[in-house]
Amino acid sequence: MLQSLPAALARQAAADPESPFIFWPEGWNWRWWSWRQAAELAARWSAPLAGLRAGAGVAFAGDAYPQAIVLDLAVQAAGLTAVPLAGLRAGAAGQDLDAGAARQAAAQAGAVAWLEAAAGEARAIRLDGAAAAELENAAGAGPGVLVADGGGGWRRLSPAAVLAAAARVEDAIVAGRVEGAIAAGRVEGAIAATEREILVAGWPLREWPGRVLAAWAVFAGAALVLEDDPARRLGTVRWARPTVFHGSAAEVAALRLHVEAARRPHRWRGWRRLPAPPLGRLRTLFQLPPPAPAEVAFWQARGARLLALPGPGDADQG
């Protein structure tokens, strides 16, 4: 039984090492890391954290870029608490940081160290200050993650709570996959669907959507396509043709307009054919806040399910 996301990463790296895990844009090109590469990086980047007390907070730039996903897993693998901070990077690779501002923000968040990666290597910088010392003195409860609580503070979740939330997302996706297979008359697909999931996402790890969906991707072995620019996300969805999408109500509405413009009802010999998934394979959409019934019905009529994303209130605090 899995105990943590680093354990899930190791499982995926052993089972399917060369399959792509994380995709991200770099200029006009898209780059990717395999499960093996991500696991190797996470193991290497956790090494500089040796010596910190169990459960101590380690901050890093937690925007939606590839290094953030691996830094987060490295912190957890070291038995520490991940403190992802948003809005600190200014480059596609995440290295363009105001070092002083980043470390000040990390100390204010209660972290005892700042972790950063550049040129394939990571370094940890110990932080001074009363807040950091207070959190280190209180450490010892084991690893965890911090997510924004919506009121300007943080909420701590245990690895078990994060895994449980990821499992709830997976249960919802599998239920939709089975429902679609049954509707299409594919009993074998309903019993064991093996198509790999692909998620387009762009929320920072400090926000609950970014946290739970990144956790689900690792837990389920899904490919994660990162696009942190909301203006480009719909274009990325058209290119990547994901099986899973998460967005705000406005983003889901924009995607609906695209689907409506691209597809019209078809009839064949007097009967309406079974709905095909939008964009070829989109089966599940998550939205926070919960969607309106009319929106749910629109996607259901097109072979997809629009669901409320499980919230942080559904997870137990660590």
Sequence and secondary structure as in RCSB ss.txt:
>XXXX:A:sequence
MLQSLPAALARQAAADPESPFIFWPEGWNWRWWSWRQAAELAARWSAPLAGLRAGAGVAFAGDAYPQAIVLDLAV
QAAGLTAVPLAGLRAGAAGQDLDAGAARQAAAQAGAVAWLEAAAGEARAIRLDGAAAAELENAAGAGPGVLVADG
GGGWRRLSPAAVLAAAARVEDAIVAGRVEGAIAAGRVEGAIAATEREILVAGWPLREWPGRVLAAWAVFAGAALV
LEDDPARRLGTVRWARPTVFHGSAAEVAALRLHVEAARRPHRWRGWRRLPAPPLGRLRTLFQLPPPAPAEVAFWQ
ARGARLLALPGPGDADQG
>XXXX:A:secstr
   SHHHHHHHHHHHSTTSEEEEEEETTEEEEEEHHHHHHHHHHHHGGGTTS TT EEEEE SSSHHHHHHHHHH
HHTT EEEEE S B STTS  B HHHHHHHHHHTT SEEEEEETTEEEEEE  SHHHHHHHHT  S  EEEEE S
SSSEEEE HHHHHHHHHHHHHHHHHHHHHHHHHTT HHHHH      EEEE   TTSHHHHHHHHHHHHHT EEE
E   HHHHHHHHHHH  SEEEE HHHHHHHHHHHHHH    EETTEE     GGGT  EEEESS   HHHHHHHH
TTT EEEE   GGGS B 
